[in-house]
Amino acid sequence: MKDLHNNVKISAAIAPQNVTTNTALVSSIIDTQGFDSLEFLIATGSLADVDATFTVLVEDGNDSGLSDAAAVADASLLGTEATAGFQFNNDNEVRKIGYVGGKRYARLTITPANNAGDAYISAVAVLGHPGNAAVA
């Protein structure tokens, strides 16, 4: 069995929360320096509103505050933002989208639409293929 534990860095991207409005959830900025891969994992809990949808956007840039943020080109994503998105009947599921672009910083945004009920959502960032392993 190969060692994954010492070859990934896990960071909170979007803290677990109950979303009751249509306000976008913007992740923390993930610094990819020292790693050659990034995967965002999105976890849903109960999604109460019967017509809510949640779209996903990945942005990148080289400024640490992402003042230069731009939507990531499809060629720099593993999977699609459409398949990482979800809707009201995707309770208790996990979605993923990978980033393989050349910018140093990235972030994830989840934007609800038609959401007036409880929607439990969180996301983590998994950095992999480190330049120096083992990762603490």
C-alpha positions as CSV (number, residue, x, y, z in Angstrom):
1,M,0.0,0.0,0.0
2,K,1.4,3.4,-0.9
3,D,1.6,6.3,1.5
4,L,-0.9,9.1,0.9
5,H,-0.8,10.4,4.4
6,N,2.6,11.9,4.2
7,N,2.1,13.2,0.6
8,V,-0.9,15.6,1.0
9,K,-1.6,18.8,2.8
10,I,-5.2,19.3,3.9
11,S,-6.5,22.9,4.4
12,A,-10.0,24.2,5.4
13,A,-11.4,26.0,2.3
14,I,-15.0,26.7,3.4
15,A,-15.8,26.0,7.1
16,P,-18.9,23.9,7.6
17,Q,-21.9,26.1,7.7
18,N,-25.7,26.4,7.2
19,V,-26.5,28.6,4.2
20,T,-29.9,30.1,4.2
21,T,-29.5,32.8,1.6
22,N,-28.1,33.2,-1.9
23,T,-24.9,34.8,-0.8
24,A,-21.8,33.2,-2.4
25,L,-19.4,31.2,-0.3
26,V,-15.8,32.1,-1.1
27,S,-13.1,29.8,0.2
28,S,-9.9,30.8,1.8
29,I,-7.0,31.4,-0.7
30,I,-5.0,28.3,-1.2
31,D,-1.2,28.7,-1.7
32,T,0.0,25.9,-4.0
33,Q,3.7,26.7,-3.6
34,G,5.6,23.4,-3.2
35,F,2.8,21.3,-4.6
36,D,2.0,20.1,-8.1
37,S,-1.7,19.3,-7.6
38,L,-4.8,20.8,-5.8
39,E,-8.2,19.1,-5.4
40,F,-11.2,20.9,-3.8
41,L,-13.6,18.5,-2.0
42,I,-17.1,19.9,-1.4
43,A,-19.3,18.2,1.1
44,T,-23.1,18.7,1.4
45,G,-25.3,17.9,4.3
46,S,-29.0,18.3,4.2
47,L,-30.2,20.7,1.4
48,A,-33.8,21.7,2.4
49,D,-35.0,24.1,-0.4
50,V,-36.7,22.1,-3.1
51,D,-35.4,24.3,-6.1
52,A,-32.0,25.4,-4.9
53,T,-29.0,25.1,-7.1
54,F,-25.3,25.6,-6.3
55,T,-22.8,26.6,-8.9
56,V,-19.0,26.2,-8.5
57,L,-16.3,28.5,-9.8
58,V,-12.5,28.1,-9.4
59,E,-10.3,31.1,-9.7
60,D,-6.5,31.5,-9.7
61,G,-3.8,34.2,-9.8
62,N,-0.3,35.0,-8.7
63,D,-1.2,37.7,-6.1
64,S,-1.5,36.4,-2.5
65,G,-4.7,38.4,-2.1
66,L,-6.0,37.2,-5.5
67,S,-6.4,40.8,-6.7
68,D,-5.6,39.3,-10.1
69,A,-8.2,36.5,-9.8
70,A,-9.5,35.1,-13.0
71,A,-11.8,32.2,-13.7
72,V,-9.7,29.1,-14.4
73,A,-9.7,27.8,-18.0
74,D,-11.3,24.4,-18.4
75,A,-7.9,23.0,-19.6
76,S,-6.5,23.7,-16.1
77,L,-9.3,21.9,-14.3
78,L,-9.7,18.2,-13.7
79,G,-13.4,17.6,-13.9
80,T,-15.8,20.4,-14.6
81,E,-17.3,23.2,-12.5
82,A,-20.7,21.9,-13.7
83,T,-20.2,18.4,-12.3
84,A,-18.8,19.9,-9.1
85,G,-22.0,21.9,-8.7
86,F,-25.0,20.4,-7.0
87,Q,-28.7,21.0,-6.3
88,F,-31.4,20.5,-3.7
89,N,-31.6,16.7,-4.0
90,N,-27.9,16.1,-3.6
91,D,-28.0,15.7,0.2
92,N,-25.0,14.2,2.0
93,E,-22.8,14.0,-1.1
94,V,-19.2,14.9,-1.8
95,R,-18.1,16.5,-5.1
96,K,-14.6,17.2,-6.3
97,I,-12.8,19.5,-8.8
98,G,-9.0,19.5,-9.5
99,Y,-6.7,22.4,-10.4
100,V,-3.6,21.8,-12.5
101,G,-3.0,25.4,-13.6
102,G,0.3,27.3,-13.3
103,K,-0.7,30.1,-10.9
104,R,0.4,30.1,-7.3
105,Y,-2.9,30.8,-5.6
106,A,-6.4,29.4,-6.1
107,R,-9.9,29.6,-4.5
108,L,-13.3,28.1,-4.8
109,T,-16.6,29.9,-4.8
110,I,-20.0,28.2,-4.4
111,T,-23.0,30.4,-5.4
112,P,-26.5,29.4,-4.3
113,A,-29.6,30.3,-6.3
114,N,-33.2,29.9,-5.3
115,N,-32.1,29.0,-1.8
116,A,-34.3,30.0,1.1
117,G,-33.9,26.9,3.2
118,D,-31.2,25.3,5.2
119,A,-28.2,24.1,3.1
120,Y,-25.2,22.6,5.0
121,I,-22.0,22.9,3.0
122,S,-18.2,22.7,3.6
123,A,-15.1,22.4,1.5
124,V,-11.5,21.3,2.0
125,A,-8.4,21.8,-0.2
126,V,-6.1,18.8,-0.7
127,L,-2.6,19.7,-2.0
128,G,-0.7,16.8,-3.4
129,H,2.5,15.8,-5.2
130,P,4.8,17.8,-2.8
131,G,8.2,18.9,-3.9
132,N,9.4,17.8,-0.4
133,A,7.8,15.0,1.4
134,A,6.9,14.1,4.1
135,V,4.3,16.8,4.6
136,A,3.5,17.7,8.2
